[in-house]
């Protein structure tokens, strides 16, 4: 056994095995439910498996964040930016020059 993939809650979900097949080494995954008492064996455990190339590995566990999370974070950031710009008012030449003169813009460190 080479590696253990965890699910979203951090529990071991899939055991990745390196199989020495006739055409070279292959990585194959076995789901936790296939083991006795649903316990994944420790790393570096050697085991004998019935290897079928067409149905070897289950689908990998996705660690990607959901799209709705990106959309909600982006929408929230956009709403905050619009609220800030609406409250601050438009940037006119007079406001820019005034800010420059007061030292808010271009102040050296």
Secondary structure as GFF3:
##gff-version 3
##sequence-region A 1 109
A	DSSP	beta_strand	3	6	.	.	.	ID=ss1
A	DSSP	beta_strand	12	21	.	.	.	ID=ss2
A	DSSP	beta_strand	24	31	.	.	.	ID=ss3
A	DSSP	three_ten_helix	32	34	.	.	.	ID=ss4
A	DSSP	three_ten_helix	36	38	.	.	.	ID=ss5
A	DSSP	three_ten_helix	53	55	.	.	.	ID=ss6
A	DSSP	alpha_helix	67	88	.	.	.	ID=ss7
A	DSSP	alpha_helix	93	102	.	.	.	ID=ss8
###
